[in-house]
């Protein structure tokens, strides 16, 4: 299940809401194969086991389930224009990088059915989710007839049929992010772990496309040495040899002890839930920020708590928001694996720079972070960074450069944020921050 947290908060703070279907033809960034994960195979094995043998609720799964054989994928519903190309690119990566036998269905029969439905319908069926996956269901109509009930993932012995429901009226990037995470979960892990710095299997939603970690996890879980019905202990016994074969460069090093989320996770989810009042959310974010200090250096949870708290305080207490975001920047800055998280922090600090009359610092922050967003194929983040930088340039009297940057980043903005009306609203929100521009 993808929550769509990062983009949803960004749009909310900018005074924007998604409406209507954006008209774009292709994503502005298409990277090559994902680099190998920067962790030992022992650490990789521990993460894979925790992903594959638990649900997001924390409930444990007793046996491995997966598809046994070729996999066909079919699109259904009112399919947005960007989705077929994004699906083709994803399936190509799964074949080439993960070694899976997967392709688009040539007829109506498919193991994975992807249906685009209204976002409102998804929210009613799964509050808090941007998209989700259910087993043993063939269509949205089947799911509705079942009373929004589905087969329990934990009871599956083998996966035969899975349905993925995406919001057809979301921005193209949100659709693609949903596509990557939900297809990956249909093929492998069912859990999400906040401790993972470089994976779509993390509810912080910072990663928007499959990473090297995700590809290796899918390759391992679908390796011929494993099969549906195996216990956690049986999979654990075979993973070291599988990973040594698939990732020989990850042979050195052990797995560090896992620090459990505990109450931190509960507070994070309370802080991020729009169903809660602002006071409840801010109090929970404050607790999560304090608790984040106990996580080890390089653990993304150390930065995510103050990041969420800082985002909650942007309009209420800008000074404390800056202190929290700077704490997040320090935590994320300790690891190469959290570069995209650092870029998310940078754009919020740059907004505060604009609000306090320091456009030069805002320009420098965003200019440094834009290449990171591009490398991560994160058009929404790239576009927001570019719009903040352009506003900073305007305030510094460099209107021609600002106009060029806005024009050059427009394809990314349309793919990442949606219709031009939303882009315009974000621009007006930035213009309204802090001191008036000097003419």
C-alpha positions in Angstrom: 0.0 0.0 0.0 1.4 3.4 -0.9 0.4 6.4 1.1 1.5 9.2 -1.2 2.7 11.1 1.9 5.6 13.1 0.4 3.6 14.7 -2.4 0.4 15.1 -0.5 2.1 17.1 2.3 4.0 19.2 -0.3 0.8 20.1 -2.1 -1.1 20.8 1.1 1.5 23.2 2.3 1.4 25.0 -1.0 -2.4 25.3 -0.8 -2.9 22.9 -3.7 -5.3 20.0 -4.2 -5.2 17.5 -7.1 -8.0 17.9 -9.5 -8.5 16.8 -13.1 -6.2 14.7 -15.2 -2.9 16.3 -16.3 -2.1 16.0 -20.0 1.5 14.9 -20.5 3.2 12.3 -22.7 6.2 10.9 -20.8 8.3 11.2 -17.7 11.1 13.8 -17.9 13.7 11.6 -16.3 14.4 8.0 -17.2 17.5 6.6 -15.5 19.4 3.4 -16.4 19.6 0.2 -14.3 19.6 0.8 -10.6 23.0 0.5 -8.8 23.7 -2.4 -6.5 22.5 -1.8 -2.9 25.2 -0.5 -0.6 24.9 -3.0 2.2 26.2 -6.4 3.1 24.4 -9.6 2.0 23.9 -10.4 5.7 22.1 -7.1 6.2 20.2 -7.7 3.0 19.0 -11.1 4.1 17.8 -9.7 7.4 15.8 -7.0 5.7 14.3 -9.4 3.1 13.1 -11.8 5.8 11.4 -8.9 7.7 9.8 -7.7 4.5 8.6 -11.1 3.3 7.3 -12.6 6.6 5.1 -9.9 8.0 2.3 -7.6 7.0 2.3 -3.8 7.4 0.0 -4.3 10.5 2.8 -6.2 12.2 1.1 -9.6 11.8 3.6 -12.4 11.0 3.3 -14.6 7.9 4.1 -18.2 8.4 5.0 -19.2 4.9 6.4 -17.6 1.7 4.0 -17.0 -1.1 4.8 -16.0 -4.7 3.9 -16.6 -8.3 5.2 -19.9 -9.6 5.6 -19.5 -13.3 5.3 -16.8 -16.0 3.4 -13.6 -15.0 1.1 -11.6 -17.3 0.0 -8.1 -16.5 -3.1 -6.3 -17.8 -4.3 -2.7 -17.6 -8.0 -2.1 -17.1 -10.4 0.8 -16.4 -10.1 4.4 -17.6 -6.3 4.2 -18.1 -4.4 7.5 -17.9 -2.3 8.3 -20.9 1.1 8.0 -19.2 0.4 4.6 -17.5 1.0 2.2 -20.5 4.4 3.6 -21.2 5.4 3.6 -17.5 4.2 0.0 -17.2 6.2 -1.0 -20.2 9.3 0.6 -18.7 8.7 -1.1 -15.3 8.2 -4.5 -16.9 11.4 -4.1 -18.9 13.3 -3.4 -15.7 11.8 -6.4 -13.9 12.8 -8.7 -16.8 16.3 -7.2 -17.4 17.3 -6.4 -13.8 15.3 -8.8 -11.6 15.3 -11.7 -14.1 11.5 -12.2 -13.8 9.4 -13.8 -16.6 6.8 -11.1 -16.8 5.1 -9.3 -19.7 1.9 -7.6 -20.7 -1.1 -9.9 -21.3 -2.0 -10.4 -24.9 -5.6 -11.3 -24.1 -7.9 -10.9 -21.1 -6.1 -13.5 -18.9 -3.6 -12.1 -16.4 -2.0 -12.9 -13.1 -1.8 -9.2 -12.2 -4.6 -6.9 -13.1 -4.0 -3.2 -12.7 -7.2 -1.1 -12.7 -7.4 2.7 -12.6 -10.3 3.9 -10.4 -11.3 7.3 -8.9 -9.1 8.4 -6.0 -12.2 9.0 -3.9 -13.2 5.4 -4.3 -9.8 4.2 -3.2 -9.9 6.5 -0.1 -13.3 5.1 0.9 -12.1 1.6 0.6 -8.7 2.1 2.2 -8.5 5.4 4.1 -5.0 6.8 4.1 -3.9 4.9 1.0 -3.1 6.3 -2.4 -3.3 2.8 -3.9 -3.3 -0.8 -2.8 -3.1 -4.4 -3.8 -5.4 -7.3 -3.0 -5.1 -11.1 -3.7 -7.6 -13.4 -5.4 -9.6 -10.5 -6.9 -10.1 -10.0 -10.6 -11.5 -6.4 -10.8 -12.7 -3.4 -8.8 -16.3 -4.6 -9.4 -15.4 -8.0 -7.8 -13.8 -6.1 -4.9 -16.9 -3.9 -4.4 -19.2 -7.0 -4.6 -17.1 -8.6 -1.8 -17.9 -5.7 0.5 -14.3 -4.5 0.2 -13.1 -7.7 1.7 -10.3 -9.8 0.2 -8.5 -13.0 0.8 -6.1 -12.8 3.7 -2.5 -12.4 2.4 -1.2 -14.4 5.4 -3.4 -17.4 4.4 -2.0 -17.7 0.9 0.1 -20.7 0.0 0.8 -19.5 -3.6 -0.1 -16.4 -5.5 -2.3 -17.0 -8.5 -4.2 -13.7 -9.0 -3.6 -10.2 -7.7 -5.5 -6.9 -8.4 -3.8 -3.5 -8.0 -6.0 -0.4 -7.8 -4.5 3.0 -8.8 -6.0 6.5 -8.7 -6.8 7.5 -12.2 -7.0 11.2 -11.4 -3.7 11.5 -9.6 -0.6 13.2 -11.1 1.4 11.0 -13.5 4.3 10.6 -11.0 2.0 9.5 -8.2 0.5 6.9 -10.6 4.0 5.7 -11.5 5.1 5.5 -7.8 2.0 3.5 -7.0 2.7 1.2 -10.0 6.3 0.5 -8.9 5.4 -0.2 -5.3 2.2 -2.2 -5.8 3.6 -4.3 -8.6 6.7 -5.0 -6.5 4.5 -6.0 -3.5 2.4 -8.2 -5.8 5.6 -10.0 -6.8 7.4 -10.1 -3.4 7.4 -8.4 0.0 4.1 -7.4 1.7 5.6 -5.4 4.5 7.1 -1.9 4.7 10.0 -0.9 7.0 10.8 2.6 8.0 14.4 1.6 8.6 15.1 1.1 4.9 16.8 4.2 3.5 16.8 3.2 -0.2 13.6 1.3 -0.9 10.0 1.7 -2.1 9.2 -0.7 0.8 9.2 2.3 3.2 6.1 4.2 4.2 8.1 7.5 4.2 7.4 7.4 0.4 10.7 9.2 -0.4 11.7 6.7 -3.1 9.5 6.9 -6.2 10.9 4.1 -8.4 12.4 0.6 -7.7 15.9 0.9 -6.3 18.8 -1.5 -6.4 17.7 -2.8 -3.0 14.2 -3.5 -4.3 15.5 -5.3 -7.5 17.8 -7.5 -5.5 15.1 -8.4 -3.0 12.7 -9.4 -5.8 15.4 -11.4 -7.5 16.2 -13.2 -4.3 12.6 -14.0 -3.3 11.9 -15.3 -6.8 15.1 -17.3 -7.1 14.7 -21.0 -8.2 16.1 -22.2 -4.8 12.9 -20.9 -3.1 9.3 -21.8 -3.6 5.9 -21.0 -2.1 5.1 -22.7 1.2 8.6 -22.4 2.6 8.9 -21.3 6.2 10.9 -18.3 7.4 13.6 -20.6 8.7 13.8 -22.5 5.4 14.1 -19.3 3.4 16.7 -17.9 5.9 18.8 -21.0 5.5 18.9 -20.6 1.7 19.2 -16.8 1.4 23.0 -16.5 2.1 23.9 -18.7 -0.9 21.2 -17.0 -3.1 22.6 -13.6 -2.3 26.2 -14.7 -2.7 25.3 -15.8 -6.2 23.2 -12.7 -7.1 25.3 -10.1 -5.4 28.9 -11.3 -5.0 30.1 -7.8 -4.1 28.0 -7.9 -0.9 29.9 -10.7 0.7 31.7 -8.7 3.4 30.2 -7.5 6.6 27.5 -8.6 9.0 24.0 -7.3 9.9 23.8 -4.7 12.6 21.2 -5.3 15.3 17.8 -4.0 14.3 16.4 -1.2 16.4 12.6 -1.7 16.6 10.2 1.2 15.8 8.2 0.8 19.0 6.0 3.8 19.8 7.9 5.9 17.2 6.0 4.3 14.3 2.6 4.8 16.0 3.4 8.5 16.6 4.6 8.9 13.0 1.4 7.4 11.6 -0.7 9.5 14.0 1.1 12.6 12.8 0.6 11.8 9.1 -3.0 10.8 9.3 -5.3 13.5 7.9 -8.1 12.0 10.0 -6.6 13.4 13.1 -6.9 17.0 14.3 -3.9 19.4 13.8 -3.2 19.4 17.6 -3.1 15.6 17.8 -0.9 15.4 14.7 1.6 18.0 16.0 1.8 16.4 19.4 2.5 13.1 17.8 5.1 14.6 15.5 6.9 16.2 18.5 7.1 12.8 20.3 8.3 11.1 17.1 11.0 13.8 16.7 12.3 13.3 20.2 12.2 9.5 19.8 14.2 9.8 16.6 17.3 10.7 18.5 17.7 7.2 19.7 18.2 5.7 16.3 21.7 4.9 15.1 23.6 7.2 12.7 22.6 6.6 9.1 19.2 5.2 10.1 16.6 7.1 8.1 14.2 7.2 11.1 16.6 9.5 12.8 15.8 12.1 10.2 12.2 11.3 9.4 10.8 12.3 12.9 12.2 15.8 12.9 11.3 16.1 9.2 7.7 15.4 9.8 7.6 17.6 12.8 9.3 20.4 10.9 6.7 20.1 8.1 3.9 20.4 10.6 5.3 23.6 12.1 6.1 25.4 8.8 3.2 27.9 9.1 2.7 27.8 12.9 6.3 28.2 14.2 8.8 28.8 11.5 11.8 29.2 13.9 11.1 25.8 15.5 10.4 24.3 12.0 13.8 25.4 10.9 15.5 23.9 13.9 13.7 20.6 13.3 14.5 20.6 9.6 18.1 21.3 10.2 18.2 18.4 12.7 16.7 16.2 9.9 19.3 17.5 7.4 22.1 16.6 9.8 20.7 13.1 10.3 20.1 12.4 6.6 23.5 13.9 5.7 25.4 11.1 7.5 24.7 8.5 4.8 24.9 8.4 1.0 21.8 6.3 1.1 19.6 9.2 2.2 20.5 11.8 -0.5 16.9 12.0 -1.7 15.7 12.5 1.8 18.2 15.4 2.2 16.8 16.9 -1.0 13.3 16.8 0.5 14.6 18.7 3.5 16.5 21.2 1.4 13.4 22.4 -0.5 11.6 23.0 2.8 14.5 24.9 4.3 14.6 26.9 1.1 11.0 27.8 1.5 11.8 29.2 5.0 14.8 31.1 3.5 12.3 32.8 1.1 10.0 33.6 4.0 12.8 35.2 6.0 14.1 37.2 3.1 17.2 35.2 2.2 16.7 34.3 -1.5 20.4 33.7 -2.1 20.5 30.8 0.4 17.3 29.5 -1.1 18.8 29.5 -4.5 22.0 27.7 -3.4 20.0 25.0 -1.5 17.7 24.2 -4.4 20.4 24.4 -7.0 22.5 21.8 -5.1 19.5 19.5 -4.6 18.0 19.4 -8.1 20.6 16.9 -9.6 19.7 14.5 -6.8 16.0 14.7 -7.6 16.8 14.2 -11.3 18.9 11.2 -10.6 16.1 9.7 -8.5 13.6 10.3 -11.3 11.6 12.4 -8.9 9.9 14.9 -11.1 7.7 16.3 -8.4 10.6 17.1 -6.1 12.7 18.4 -9.0 9.8 20.7 -10.1 9.3 22.1 -6.6 13.0 22.7 -6.2 13.1 24.5 -9.6 10.0 26.7 -8.7 11.6 27.7 -5.4 14.9 28.5 -7.1 13.1 30.5 -9.7 11.3 32.5 -7.1 14.6 33.2 -5.4 16.1 34.3 -8.7 13.2 36.7 -9.2 13.7 38.2 -5.8 17.4 38.7 -6.6 16.5 40.6 -9.7 17.4 37.8 -12.2 14.0 37.6 -13.9 15.3 36.2 -17.2 17.0 33.3 -15.5 13.9 32.7 -13.4 11.7 32.5 -16.4 14.1 30.2 -18.2 14.2 27.8 -15.3 10.4 27.7 -15.0 10.1 27.0 -18.7 12.8 24.3 -18.7 11.3 22.6 -15.6 7.7 22.7 -16.9 7.7 19.0 -18.3 8.9 17.8 -14.8 6.2 19.9 -13.1 3.4 18.6 -15.3 4.5 15.0 -14.8 5.3 15.4 -11.1 2.6 17.8 -9.9 -0.2 17.6 -12.4 -2.2 20.3 -14.3 -0.9 23.8 -14.9 -3.5 25.1 -12.5 -1.7 23.3 -9.6 1.7 24.5 -10.8 0.3 28.0 -10.9 -1.1 27.7 -7.4 2.3 26.5 -6.2 4.0 29.5 -7.8 1.5 31.9 -6.2 2.1 30.3 -2.8 5.8 30.7 -3.1 5.4 34.3 -4.2 3.4 35.0 -1.1 6.1 33.8 1.2 7.8 36.4 3.4 9.1 39.8 2.2 7.8 41.3 -1.0 10.1 41.0 -4.0 12.3 44.0 -4.8 11.8 45.6 -8.2 
